[in-house]
């Protein structure tokens, strides 16, 4: 996301429709042990361009001078923003501010999770604010190792002040035979469609109860791009799209404790399994999320950045597609480059009743660049490439795909491409 700054342990949170990235920093590209002198807070409006907003030094906390500024998380509640941080693998503190970037104050002046609180080590916090009426907050922490009774994650409910525990921490039980979550620190919690996800790197387990037990599910990645249990980071949603961000020892962990951070689209299968889109990374790693080249051989529909009134589902063609499209639906693909010389566009779709797809410039009600009549294709599993003319593309940057028709499932859109 930001090259050559040693960005590690990234956690992206969306506050006020803006992305804020809370990260640690690996200082030394040759270090054999972690050298982590401070925490950084970055912001972005598009997940492409990142602005450094704040540096938090350990001297602003009870830690004092230190190079053990380990993993963090952030949350918002009661008009305040909370920055949770690790003092190495010893304990956890919390700072409070009025904006996502601070200034933050160490309101306790001591650890929130002291090292003698539980039988395990109280570090690497993750905070989840649930979607119940009370917006109940929870904190999890620790280091898990399968089969080792001395290493496990713990969880506790937070008081409404967000800086103290409402209960004694409980062990998180992880069950199942899938070969993931064998052992690592930095747990992360998030929730999707009523299911709680507990992850360590790209390894994850799920539960219908936040306290668990959590059943091992798999690896959202495929071990490439550092997508292993060491890929500390988080999963998040923004504008009806899901993303995964993580860090990678891209020089090799045996070479140096130095990491950089990545981001990719994330998709959920119908059964709740997570898929970090490594196909996108394989094809377009250097481009990254949120921008597109009209010369690509195709643009998958699930690579949008903003959407309304749609569902992203598994496709019978493999991968994912957009379904449950209505006349109120739209998809935004911003920052489309090299579109000026394109004269047509092809959609790969299926439809039961037929519909119209319109391509609009720069906003959902902008000038029409193309209007495609989508015929009945004879069934949801019968896809056809539908090609139509593309006009007036000069000055176009952001491409909106809108729809016309009657019903709640006009068509299923798999991919599209621009033609010369």
C-alpha positions as CSV (number, residue, x, y, z in Angstrom):
1,X,0.0,0.0,0.0
2,X,2.9,2.4,0.9
3,X,6.2,1.1,-0.3
4,X,9.5,1.2,1.7
5,X,8.1,2.4,5.0
6,X,8.1,-0.9,6.8
7,X,4.3,-0.8,7.3
8,X,3.2,-3.8,9.4
9,X,0.2,-5.1,11.3
10,X,-2.2,-3.0,9.2
11,X,-5.8,-2.5,10.5
12,X,-8.1,-0.4,8.3
13,X,-11.2,1.1,9.9
14,X,-13.8,3.1,8.2
15,X,-14.8,6.3,10.1
16,X,-17.0,9.0,8.5
17,X,-16.7,7.3,5.1
18,X,-13.0,7.5,5.1
19,X,-10.4,4.8,5.5
20,X,-7.9,5.0,8.4
21,X,-5.0,2.6,8.6
22,X,-3.5,1.9,12.0
23,X,-0.1,0.3,11.6
24,X,3.2,-0.6,13.3
25,X,6.5,0.1,11.7
26,X,9.5,-2.2,11.1
27,X,12.5,0.2,11.2
28,X,15.4,-1.9,10.0
29,X,15.6,-3.9,6.8
30,X,18.5,-6.0,8.2
31,X,17.2,-6.6,11.7
32,X,17.0,-10.2,12.9
33,X,14.6,-9.2,15.7
34,X,11.7,-6.8,15.5
35,X,12.7,-3.2,15.8
36,X,9.4,-1.2,16.0
37,X,9.9,2.3,17.3
38,X,6.4,3.9,16.8
39,X,2.9,3.6,15.4
40,X,1.6,5.3,12.3
41,X,-1.9,6.4,11.3
42,X,-2.6,6.9,7.6
43,X,-5.8,8.0,5.8
44,X,-7.2,7.4,2.3
45,X,-10.3,8.4,0.4
46,X,-9.8,5.6,-2.2
47,X,-7.5,2.9,-0.8
48,X,-4.9,4.0,-3.4
49,X,-3.4,7.2,-2.1
50,X,-2.4,7.2,1.6
51,X,-1.6,10.2,3.6
52,X,0.4,10.0,6.8
53,X,-1.7,11.7,9.5
54,X,-0.1,10.9,12.8
55,X,2.9,9.3,14.4
56,X,2.4,8.0,18.0
57,X,5.6,7.6,20.0
58,X,5.8,5.2,22.9
59,X,7.0,8.1,25.1
60,X,3.4,9.4,24.9
61,X,2.3,6.3,26.8
62,X,3.2,4.5,30.0
63,X,5.8,2.5,28.0
64,X,8.3,5.3,27.8
65,X,11.2,5.0,25.4
66,X,10.9,1.7,23.5
67,X,11.2,-0.1,20.2
68,X,8.6,-2.7,21.1
69,X,5.6,-0.9,19.6
70,X,3.7,-4.0,18.6
71,X,0.3,-4.6,17.0
72,X,-2.7,-2.2,17.4
73,X,-6.4,-1.8,16.8
74,X,-8.9,1.1,16.9
75,X,-12.6,1.6,17.6
76,X,-15.2,4.4,17.9
77,X,-17.9,4.6,20.6
78,X,-19.5,7.3,22.7
79,X,-18.1,10.2,20.7
80,X,-14.5,9.0,21.3
81,X,-11.9,7.1,19.2
82,X,-9.9,4.4,21.0
83,X,-6.4,3.4,20.0
84,X,-5.3,0.0,21.5
85,X,-1.6,-0.9,21.4
86,X,0.8,-3.7,22.4
87,X,3.8,-3.1,24.6
88,X,5.8,-5.8,22.9
89,X,4.5,-9.2,23.9
90,X,4.0,-8.1,27.5
91,X,0.8,-6.1,28.0
92,X,-1.8,-3.9,26.2
93,X,-2.6,-0.2,26.6
94,X,-5.3,2.2,25.3
95,X,-5.3,5.9,24.3
96,X,-8.4,8.1,23.7
97,X,-9.0,10.9,21.2
98,X,-11.7,12.9,19.6
99,X,-10.8,12.2,16.0
100,X,-9.6,9.1,14.2
101,X,-6.1,10.5,14.1
102,X,-5.9,11.9,17.6
103,X,-4.3,13.6,19.3
104,X,-4.6,10.6,21.6
105,X,-4.0,10.5,25.4
106,X,-3.0,7.6,27.5
107,X,-5.9,8.0,29.9
108,X,-5.0,5.2,32.3
109,X,-1.2,5.9,32.5
110,X,-0.8,2.1,32.9
111,X,-1.7,-1.1,31.0
112,X,-5.3,-1.7,30.4
113,X,-4.4,-5.4,30.2
114,X,-1.6,-5.9,32.7
115,X,0.8,-8.8,32.3
116,X,-0.6,-10.6,35.4
117,X,-4.2,-10.4,34.4
118,X,-4.5,-13.9,32.9
119,X,-2.3,-17.0,32.6
120,X,-1.3,-16.0,29.1
121,X,0.5,-13.0,27.6
122,X,-1.8,-9.9,27.3
123,X,-0.8,-8.5,23.9
124,X,-1.9,-8.1,20.3
125,X,-5.5,-6.8,20.9
126,X,-8.4,-6.9,18.5
127,X,-11.6,-5.0,19.3
128,X,-15.1,-5.7,17.9
129,X,-18.1,-3.6,18.4
130,X,-21.1,-5.9,17.8
131,X,-24.2,-4.9,15.9
132,X,-26.6,-5.5,18.8
133,X,-28.8,-2.6,20.1
134,X,-26.2,-1.8,22.8
135,X,-23.3,-1.9,20.4
136,X,-21.5,-4.2,22.9
137,X,-17.7,-4.1,22.6
138,X,-15.3,-7.0,23.0
139,X,-11.5,-7.3,23.2
140,X,-9.5,-10.5,22.3
141,X,-5.8,-11.0,22.7
142,X,-3.0,-13.5,23.1
143,X,-1.0,-16.2,21.3
144,X,-2.5,-19.5,20.3
145,X,-0.7,-22.8,19.7
146,X,-2.7,-25.9,18.9
147,X,-2.1,-28.6,21.6
148,X,-0.2,-26.3,23.9
149,X,-2.1,-25.6,27.1
150,X,-0.1,-22.5,27.9
151,X,-0.9,-20.7,24.6
152,X,-4.4,-19.6,23.6
153,X,-6.5,-16.6,22.8
154,X,-8.8,-14.9,25.4
155,X,-11.8,-12.6,25.1
156,X,-13.7,-10.3,27.4
157,X,-16.5,-7.8,27.1
158,X,-15.5,-4.2,27.5
159,X,-17.3,-1.7,29.7
160,X,-19.0,1.2,28.0
161,X,-16.0,3.4,28.8
162,X,-14.0,1.2,26.4
163,X,-10.9,1.3,28.6
164,X,-11.8,-1.3,31.2
165,X,-13.1,-4.9,31.2
166,X,-16.7,-5.8,32.1
167,X,-15.8,-9.4,32.9
168,X,-13.0,-11.8,33.5
169,X,-11.4,-12.8,30.2
170,X,-12.3,-16.3,28.9
171,X,-10.3,-18.7,26.8
172,X,-11.4,-18.9,23.2
173,X,-11.8,-22.6,22.2
174,X,-10.8,-23.4,18.6
175,X,-11.9,-26.8,17.3
176,X,-11.8,-28.8,14.0
177,X,-9.3,-30.7,12.0
178,X,-8.6,-28.3,9.2
179,X,-4.8,-27.6,9.0
180,X,-4.9,-23.9,9.9
181,X,-4.5,-21.8,13.1
182,X,-1.7,-24.1,14.3
183,X,-0.1,-21.3,16.2
184,X,0.3,-17.5,16.0
185,X,-0.3,-14.3,17.9
186,X,-2.4,-11.3,16.7
187,X,-5.9,-12.5,16.6
188,X,-8.5,-10.5,14.7
189,X,-12.2,-10.5,15.1
190,X,-14.9,-9.4,12.6
191,X,-18.5,-10.3,11.8
192,X,-20.2,-11.0,8.5
193,X,-23.8,-12.0,7.9
194,X,-24.3,-12.9,11.6
195,X,-21.2,-15.1,11.7
196,X,-18.1,-14.2,13.9
197,X,-14.7,-14.7,12.3
198,X,-11.6,-15.2,14.3
199,X,-8.4,-15.0,12.2
200,X,-4.7,-15.1,12.7
201,X,-3.1,-13.9,9.5
202,X,-5.2,-15.3,6.6
203,X,-6.1,-18.4,8.7
204,X,-9.5,-18.3,10.2
205,X,-12.3,-20.0,12.1
206,X,-15.9,-19.1,12.6
207,X,-18.6,-19.3,15.3
208,X,-22.2,-18.2,15.8
209,X,-21.2,-17.1,19.3
210,X,-18.5,-14.4,19.8
211,X,-17.1,-16.4,22.7
212,X,-16.9,-19.5,20.6
213,X,-16.1,-22.3,20.2
214,X,-14.7,-21.4,16.8
215,X,-14.5,-24.0,14.1
216,X,-11.4,-23.9,11.8
217,X,-12.4,-23.1,8.2
218,X,-9.3,-22.5,6.2
219,X,-6.9,-20.0,4.7
220,X,-8.6,-17.1,2.8
221,X,-5.4,-16.9,0.7
222,X,-3.2,-19.6,-0.9
223,X,0.2,-19.0,0.8
224,X,1.3,-16.7,-2.0
225,X,1.9,-13.0,-1.3
226,X,2.6,-13.9,2.3
227,X,-1.0,-15.1,2.9
228,X,-0.2,-17.4,5.8
229,X,-0.8,-17.3,9.6
230,X,1.9,-14.6,9.8
231,X,-0.1,-12.2,7.6
232,X,-1.2,-9.9,10.4
233,X,-4.0,-7.6,9.3
234,X,-7.7,-7.3,9.1
235,X,-10.8,-7.9,7.0
236,X,-13.2,-4.9,6.5
237,X,-16.1,-3.6,4.4
238,X,-16.6,-0.3,2.7
239,X,-19.3,0.8,0.2
240,X,-20.7,-2.7,0.0
241,X,-17.4,-4.1,-1.0
242,X,-15.1,-6.4,1.2
243,X,-11.3,-6.1,1.5
244,X,-8.4,-7.9,3.1
245,X,-5.3,-6.1,4.2
246,X,-2.2,-7.8,5.6
247,X,1.6,-7.6,6.0
248,X,4.3,-9.8,4.5
249,X,7.9,-10.5,5.2
250,X,8.6,-9.7,1.6
251,X,12.4,-9.9,2.0
252,X,12.0,-13.3,3.8
253,X,11.6,-13.7,7.5
254,X,15.0,-15.4,7.7
255,X,16.6,-12.3,6.0
256,X,15.0,-9.6,8.2
257,X,12.1,-8.8,10.5
258,X,10.9,-6.3,7.9
259,X,7.4,-6.2,6.4
260,X,5.3,-4.3,3.9
261,X,1.5,-4.2,3.7
262,X,-0.8,-5.3,0.9
263,X,-4.6,-5.1,0.1
264,X,-6.9,-7.1,-2.1
265,X,-10.6,-7.6,-2.7
266,X,-12.3,-10.2,-0.5
267,X,-15.2,-12.4,-1.4
268,X,-17.5,-14.6,0.8
269,X,-18.7,-17.9,-0.6
270,X,-22.4,-18.9,0.0
271,X,-21.3,-21.1,2.9
272,X,-19.4,-18.2,4.6
273,X,-15.9,-19.2,3.5
274,X,-13.6,-16.2,2.7
275,X,-11.6,-15.8,-0.5
276,X,-8.8,-13.3,-0.7
277,X,-8.7,-12.5,-4.5
278,X,-5.3,-13.8,-5.4
279,X,-6.5,-14.1,-9.0
280,X,-6.7,-10.4,-9.1
281,X,-3.2,-10.1,-7.5
282,X,-1.8,-12.6,-10.0
283,X,-3.1,-10.5,-12.9
284,X,-2.9,-6.9,-11.6
285,X,-0.7,-6.8,-8.5
286,X,1.2,-3.7,-9.8
287,X,-2.1,-1.9,-10.3
288,X,-3.8,-2.7,-7.1
289,X,-7.4,-2.1,-6.0
290,X,-9.5,0.8,-7.0
291,X,-8.1,1.4,-10.5
292,X,-8.5,-0.3,-13.8
293,X,-6.9,-0.5,-17.3
294,X,-9.4,-0.6,-20.2
295,X,-6.9,-2.8,-22.1
296,X,-7.2,-5.7,-19.6
297,X,-8.6,-8.8,-21.2
298,X,-11.6,-8.5,-18.9
299,X,-12.7,-6.8,-15.7
300,X,-14.5,-9.1,-13.2
301,X,-17.7,-7.6,-11.9
302,X,-16.8,-8.4,-8.3
303,X,-13.8,-5.9,-8.6
304,X,-16.1,-2.9,-8.1
305,X,-15.3,-0.3,-5.5
306,X,-18.8,1.0,-4.7
307,X,-22.1,-0.7,-5.2
308,X,-25.8,-0.2,-4.3
309,X,-28.6,-2.8,-4.2
310,X,-26.7,-5.8,-5.4
311,X,-25.3,-9.1,-4.0
312,X,-21.9,-10.6,-4.7
313,X,-22.4,-14.4,-5.0
314,X,-20.6,-17.4,-6.3
315,X,-20.8,-17.9,-10.1
316,X,-21.6,-21.2,-11.8
317,X,-18.7,-20.3,-14.1
318,X,-16.3,-20.3,-11.1
319,X,-15.3,-17.3,-9.0
320,X,-17.9,-14.7,-8.2
321,X,-20.5,-12.5,-10.0
322,X,-23.1,-9.8,-9.3
323,X,-26.7,-10.9,-8.7
324,X,-30.0,-9.6,-7.4
325,X,-29.7,-6.5,-9.5
326,X,-32.6,-4.1,-9.7
327,X,-33.4,-0.8,-11.4
328,X,-32.0,0.9,-8.3
329,X,-28.6,-0.9,-8.5
330,X,-25.3,0.4,-9.7
331,X,-21.6,-0.5,-9.7
332,X,-18.8,2.0,-9.7
333,X,-15.4,1.3,-11.2
334,X,-13.3,4.4,-10.6
335,X,-10.1,5.4,-12.3
336,X,-10.5,3.6,-15.6
337,X,-7.4,4.4,-17.7
338,X,-7.0,4.2,-21.5
339,X,-10.7,4.2,-22.2
340,X,-10.6,7.0,-24.7
341,X,-9.9,4.8,-27.8
342,X,-12.4,2.1,-26.9
343,X,-15.5,1.9,-29.2
344,X,-17.5,-0.9,-27.7
345,X,-18.0,-2.9,-24.5
346,X,-18.9,-6.5,-24.0
347,X,-20.8,-7.9,-21.0
348,X,-20.9,-11.6,-20.0
349,X,-24.4,-12.0,-18.5
350,X,-27.4,-14.3,-17.9
351,X,-31.0,-13.1,-17.6
352,X,-34.4,-14.7,-17.3
353,X,-36.5,-11.7,-18.5
354,X,-34.0,-9.4,-20.2
355,X,-33.0,-5.9,-19.1
356,X,-30.9,-2.9,-20.1
357,X,-27.4,-2.1,-18.9
358,X,-26.2,1.5,-19.2
359,X,-22.6,2.8,-18.9
360,X,-22.5,6.3,-17.4
361,X,-19.6,8.7,-17.0
362,X,-18.4,10.0,-13.6
363,X,-21.6,9.5,-11.6
364,X,-24.6,7.3,-11.6
365,X,-26.7,9.8,-13.4
366,X,-24.0,11.1,-15.7
367,X,-23.9,11.0,-19.5
368,X,-24.7,7.7,-21.1
369,X,-21.7,6.2,-22.9
370,X,-23.4,2.9,-23.8
371,X,-26.8,1.3,-23.6
372,X,-27.0,-2.5,-24.0
373,X,-30.2,-4.5,-24.5
374,X,-29.7,-7.8,-22.6
375,X,-32.0,-10.5,-24.0
376,X,-33.4,-13.5,-22.2
377,X,-30.6,-16.0,-22.2
378,X,-32.7,-19.1,-21.3
379,X,-31.6,-19.6,-17.7
380,X,-29.3,-18.4,-15.0
381,X,-26.6,-20.8,-16.1
382,X,-26.8,-19.8,-19.7
383,X,-24.4,-16.9,-20.3
384,X,-24.0,-14.8,-23.4
385,X,-21.5,-12.1,-24.4
386,X,-23.5,-9.0,-25.3
387,X,-21.6,-6.3,-27.2
388,X,-22.7,-2.7,-27.7
389,X,-21.3,0.5,-28.9
390,X,-19.4,2.9,-26.6
391,X,-19.4,6.6,-27.3
392,X,-18.1,9.9,-25.9
393,X,-15.4,8.5,-23.8
394,X,-13.2,11.6,-23.8
395,X,-12.5,12.8,-20.3
396,X,-14.1,9.8,-18.7
397,X,-12.4,8.6,-15.5
398,X,-15.1,6.9,-13.4
399,X,-17.4,4.3,-14.9
400,X,-20.8,3.6,-13.5
401,X,-22.8,0.6,-14.5
402,X,-26.5,1.1,-14.1
403,X,-29.6,-1.0,-14.9
404,X,-33.1,-0.8,-16.2
405,X,-35.9,-3.3,-16.0
406,X,-38.6,-4.7,-13.7
407,X,-38.1,-7.2,-11.0
408,X,-35.6,-7.9,-8.2
409,X,-33.1,-10.0,-10.2
410,X,-32.7,-8.5,-13.6
411,X,-29.5,-10.2,-14.6
412,X,-26.3,-11.9,-13.4
413,X,-23.2,-10.1,-14.4
414,X,-19.9,-12.1,-14.5
415,X,-17.5,-9.8,-16.3
416,X,-17.1,-7.1,-18.9
417,X,-14.4,-5.9,-21.3
418,X,-13.7,-2.8,-23.4
419,X,-13.0,-3.3,-27.1
420,X,-11.0,-1.2,-29.6
